[in-house]
Amino acid sequence: MPGTILFDLFHTLLDGADGQRDRVVARMGEIVGVDPAGLVAAYHASWRERLVCWSAEETVLTLARRLGGDPSAEQVARAAALRLELASWLLNSAPSSTLVALDGLRAAGWRLGLVSNATAEAAEAWQTSGLARRFDAAVFSCVVRAAKPDPAIYQAALAALGTTAQRCVFVGDGADGELAGAAVVGLTVVRTAEFIDRSGVWSGPVVDALADLPGLLNQVSVGRRPSQRPV
């Protein structure tokens, strides 16, 4: 019988659009009066902090000050608004094939949850996205203050869905050690290579597209993990 599937977000349900993110952050640097390339570098360097610590505006102010800037509240708000706009655009850019696959899984009786290492603007934009209504629960690192592969974020999702690891599959591209983290908690793990192929980080079941997931789930026994390990 179907159970629950926990999905990663970026590079799993939709493209991460990393180049677009950098261009937006560079524009934000112009708005707050710091070196655009420097702000892009600061965003990359502060990834783990941003996942669990700061709001969008706190991020802009903190990183601008690290670069020697002193932006006004109005500049910070304008720059942060660009990040929120980008997050909203990204969350509404999922391919139609992804939406069809999710709808098919729900129709087949699967419950769906999201477990995302994401910053505050993504969590804020999620509620108005086309993806949100397809999920029974969504857990973001910036909300629970724990990021994959920390067991706490997976356990928060299990609690939100009222289920156990033995009844769940985790699907992700493999960034941030998320697949090994899911396996440690006891989840059945499936890697997806639709948007980025991280074949070097994991040995185990893989799908080339989410459209192939139902077929694989028919072969994988949830709660009895096949041979799968970090590589």
Disulfide bonds with the S-S distance in Angstrom:
none
